Amino acid sequence: MKKLILIRHAKSSWKIAELEDSWRPLSSRGYRQLTTLTPHIPHSGLWLVSPAVRTYATAHVLRRLAGLPMGGIWLDDRLYESSGHKLMALLHGLDDVDDDVTLIGHSPGLDELTQLLCHEHRQPFGTADLVALELDIGSWRDTRAKCGRVTLHLVPGNDEAEA
């Protein structure tokens, strides 16, 4: 059994309209969104993060709020502007030393990956949404369509998480 946590970056700022997409920072609302996620943040496992400023800031703030060291963040270019199939290929290549993996990225790639792994899950990712999945696999290279089930979909600002 493998566990996968998918987190879409928190709300980004558009105050500087001409700023390149990957350079957009978090907005003040984005920072507030992250406090809701803290109790659900894994304290172990691999954290793969898109190199966009807003995703790195999301990971950084979540780890700080959870009291975790910054050394556990790995930036991976494959997470920026990626499709669900490319994210699935990324999972295939992971080392089995980590049974728990957290991906912090973007829509629509996270939406597509969730739908590939769990066909019954159709709720799109909003900013700072967290989806926890259990995958019925022994090795990351065995990741395939329909091998997972959603155990939690947390929407910041919602008092009730969906399972």
URMO-V961178 format. One record per residue. SS is DSSP state (~ for helix, > for strand, _ for the rest). OMEGA is omega in degrees with one decimal (* if undefined). D_CENTER is the distance of its C-alpha to the mean C-alpha in whole Angstrom. Layout:
ss,omega,d_center
SS,OMEGA,D_CENTER
SS,OMEGA,D_CENTER
This chain:
ss,omega,d_center
_,175.6,19
>,177.5,15
>,-178.3,12
>,175.4,9
>,177.2,6
>,179.8,3
>,171.9,3
>,179.5,5
_,177.5,7
_,-177.1,10
_,-179.7,14
>,-178.8,15
_,176.3,19
_,-176.8,21
_,176.9,24
_,-171.8,25
_,-175.8,25
_,179.7,26
_,177.5,23
_,-174.7,22
~,-175.8,18
~,-178.4,16
~,-177.6,18
_,179.2,18
_,173.7,17
>,172.7,16
_,177.5,18
~,175.7,20
~,178.8,18
~,177.9,15
~,179.4,16
~,179.9,17
~,-171.3,14
~,-179.9,12
~,178.6,15
~,-174.3,15
~,-170.4,12
~,-179.3,13
~,-175.8,15
~,-177.3,12
_,178.1,11
_,-179.3,12
_,177.3,14
_,177.5,15
_,-177.2,13
>,174.8,12
>,175.5,9
>,-170.3,8
>,172.7,8
_,-179.1,9
_,176.9,13
_,-176.7,13
~,-175.9,14
~,178.5,12
~,176.6,9
~,178.7,11
~,177.1,13
~,179.5,10
~,-178.3,9
~,-178.6,13
~,-179.8,14
~,-179.9,11
~,177.8,13
~,-179.9,16
~,-179.3,16
_,-179.9,16
_,-178.5,18
_,178.2,17
_,179.5,18
~,-176.9,16
~,-177.3,17
~,-178.1,14
>,175.7,12
>,176.7,13
>,-177.8,12
_,-178.4,12
~,-177.7,14
~,-179.4,13
~,-179.0,10
_,-179.9,12
_,-177.2,13
_,176.4,13
_,176.7,14
~,-179.9,12
~,177.4,15
~,176.7,15
~,176.0,11
~,178.1,13
~,176.4,16
~,178.5,13
~,179.0,13
~,-175.7,17
_,-177.9,17
_,175.8,16
_,-178.0,18
_,176.6,19
_,178.7,19
_,175.3,16
_,-179.5,16
>,179.9,12
>,174.9,9
>,174.4,6
>,174.9,4
>,-172.7,3
>,-167.8,5
_,166.5,8
_,7.9,10
_,-176.5,12
~,179.6,10
~,177.2,7
~,-178.0,10
~,179.1,12
~,179.8,11
~,179.8,11
~,175.5,14
~,-176.4,15
~,-175.7,14
_,-175.0,15
_,-176.7,18
_,-176.9,19
_,-176.6,16
_,-178.0,16
_,-179.1,15
_,177.3,13
_,167.1,10
_,178.5,11
_,179.5,10
_,173.9,9
_,176.8,8
>,175.5,7
>,176.9,7
>,-179.6,9
>,167.9,11
>,-179.4,14
>,-178.6,15
_,-179.2,19
_,176.3,19
_,-178.7,21
_,179.1,20
~,-179.7,17
~,178.7,19
~,-179.8,20
_,-177.3,17
_,177.7,18
_,176.1,18
_,-179.2,19
_,-173.8,18
>,172.0,15
>,179.4,16
>,177.0,13
>,-179.8,14
>,168.0,13
>,-176.8,11
>,178.3,12
_,-179.0,13
_,-177.7,14
_,174.9,18
_,177.8,18
_,-176.8,20
_,174.3,19
_,177.7,16
>,177.5,17
_,*,17
